[in-house]
Amino acid sequence: MSDIEPELVDDDDDVRVESAAQVVAAKETLAARCKAAGILCEEITDSEGEWRVRVGMKSARTVRPLTLWSAESINRLLALPFERYVFLSDLEAICSYSDGTIEAGVRYAGNGIAPMGSMYRRLFGADRPEDFDLAAAKMVIAPQQDGLPHIEISQASPVFQTLSRAAGTRRLTLKLSHCRVTTHDSALALLQKIAGSVLFQVDLMVDIPITLERERRRPALSRRVRRAGSPPELQYPQTQFESAPLSLYWYGRSAAGMPLLQFLAFYQVVEFFFPIYSQSEAHRKLKAILKDPTFRGDRDTDIARLLAAIHVSRSGAYGDERSQLRATLFECTDSDAVRRFLEEDEGRKDFFQTKAKSLPYHKLPLANPSADLRGDVAERVYDIRCKIVHTKTDSRDGSVELLLPFTPEAEQLTFDIELVQYLAQRVLIASSTPLNVYG
């Protein structure tokens, strides 16, 4: 009792000194252990004098910060052999090579808020999870032969609860033990293989979708320029929009956190108008061919030029999809406006000028002030579209690698999603018609 009560006495100088000493001791012990293990450890103090200790846990070729703000949180970490653990990139998952263990958070993958009650009931037969002894509940899958990992789904371990941002006392994790892994990539591959098989089996047997939990990152703030000040003054509508592409647009706006789905929804808004604007482009091409003095109607090569210019796709649009996209953007957007959009936000401009160079998509020549960027934008958007849907493309594309959900490449689509959303807005506006309320 005497050990607890002094902590509540605010005006006791000895207690404050003792408390400060405990903090200093905890910080020093943590710093020493991190240094010995080659783990980054730094103390940060904000403008108000509040301190934080940030530990950089290893995660592939990067680090994942673990922030501690009290002696209690530091001592909780010190009670664990945290030096043995590394994070597996992009997942809420930890691995100990020396112990041969991998532990990964799992979550409900359906729409809406995770129905924890359904998960507990179907996995463990628990009608009321708050009254259920989760600590004793385990789903164990024993290996059929020596050398294979042991598999278990159960409550998150104390180590996982301390290290993971997504942890909590009622969290479930997939645990693998007796693993023969010595590198990050081999551990990640093993986890993905077993999780894919086990969690798909769970879905088939109990009809509840569960997936590995992605790394908890701080939500990225929207990069779109926001206008501060008074509320917007809305005007009475003068135009109306096609219901189908507008529905796709709202679908894209509602698909936050699903970058591939969001990109495709906005792309489909633009795609909806391909037949209209590609026809205008085809007219220009035909006129140019027919006005050519060297054109001969009895020459097969000239007829082939005409046929190529008026090639009609299954959607009724003219030309291949790449040229349809290009024609639509040239009809519906302004070159200067597109450049302003790309350059008005410093983060967006920096991404497309520098950071995007490492990505396998068409580059935008922002550094050239005289370049009409619409053609390059069309090429880039089409590149990404092909990598998402992985369909057949024309001979210029060559092989197309699939762009998968929950990958670093998908997470890097933020600025490209903003771009295709902007294009969808411009095309909707350009394609609107005068408002006919009763028509």
Secondary structure, DSSP 8 states (H G I E B T S, - for coil): -TTTGGGG-TT-HHHHHHHHHHHHHHHHHHHHHHHHHT-EEEEEE-TTS-EEEEEEEEETTEEEEEEE-SHHHHHHHHTTTGGGEEE-TTBSEEEETTTTEEEEEEEE-SSSS--HHHHHHHHH--S-GGGS-GGG-EEEE--SSTTS-EEEEEE--HHHHHH-TT--TT-EEEEEES----SHHHHHHHHHHHHHHHHHHHHHHH---EEE-B---------S----SS--------EE--HHHHHHHHHHHH-TT-HHHHHHHHHHHHHTTHHHHHHHHHHHHHHHHHH-TT--TT-HHHHHHHHHHT-B-TTS-BS-HHHHHHHHHHHH--HHHHHHHHHSSHHHHHHHHTGGGGSSS----TT-TT--THHHHHHHHHHHHHHHH-----TTT-------TTSHHHHTTHHHHHHHHHHHHHHHHHT-EE--TT-
